């Protein structure tokens, strides 16, 4: 009786662990294909501007700009009207795409190695990667979440989370002048040549 | 003529330290969910805390930040451009390798002071391999040895953090850039432990050649440091806050590792 119980428990455990592993493996697979796609595009681009243009459609498919913008703005998000939220998301997406594509220099190919993925919360997987680029090593962790398929929700480079960084800035703007100040500041940095 | 004088005075002693960790491989750990109140979080997976910095000197810091921006753009950027112009890339990589190898005491001593003896041993091996098999550090042979390829670099500020010395307020240092009171002390420690500076610090008179190694150290770091600075600033809403957040987040990751 007791033994049966333990066997049953073991089965459940194995099944659970297996499922979790499949879960993280799935996210990792998805990330790999995204990174490969971006790298091959970046490798073929002739200059920075065409690079950003070509990377854009890939990222729009694979990144959750909704989650990113909401969290980058922080608590003030609830006081945005739906229109303001939409506008903020559009502006922020442009900014993120530019930030990300600016990290590549056409012709310099980074070497990416993947490490064991972690699942710190259900529905979320962190995939740590190592990057060798222009002779230096960097640690880059991709945060991914299940949102009708896997979506990237943050990129953490050398411990610096892109979303946490924007949160500091945008929250300060919100405290200064509400949704309006946040939108104006986003518009300003989008219109700035990078 | 006057600017040449200025460079000579400034460069030996200084190096920018925005995010000086390109050789570090931080092992990312799962962040424990930050303590956010329900009203702060925007959804169930949102764990980004807003407050991260003690910055009572913000007014002064912003002024120094602005001053530094001018120094970087008008004084350092031309030097960095010139350096990149006269040295081909493989040569710059070699020079970087030699300097990083010479900085061995900084990493070795601080690994030891933090009780990370395994890491200190790895550093010693790295130094041996690169010095003897890599022509005095010119070629980073240790990268080909898996156990030595990814040893996180320790510095004095990390040691002070490990000893639970509070970081104190955020401080933008003139020329050097973002720091805290504690990290500025750590910086002095790093400077003293780096053999490259010994000649200059001990016999700092401008007539001998002691200033050359430390000046070289500053110049060779400029292109990377400036591009990191540019990156922290680019596409930001408030460059000052972006650089500050970058600094705190990066140091936290480095200290935990």
Interface residues (C-beta under 8 A of the other chain):
Chain A: X67 X70 X71 X73 X74 X75 X77 X78 X95 X98 X99 X102 X103 X118 X120 X121 X123 X124 X126 X128 X130 X135 X136 X137 X138 X139 X141 X145 X153 X156 X158 X159 X160 X161 X163 X164 X165 X166 X167 X168 X169 X170 X171 X172 X173 X185 X186 X188 X189 X192 X194
Chain B: X19 X21 X22 X23 X24 X25 X26 X27 X28 X30 X31 X33 X39 X40 X41 X42 X43 X45 X46 X48 X49 X50 X52 X53 X93 X96 X150 X224 X231 X234 X235 X236 X237 X238 X241 X242 X244 X245 X246 X249 X250 X252 X253 X254
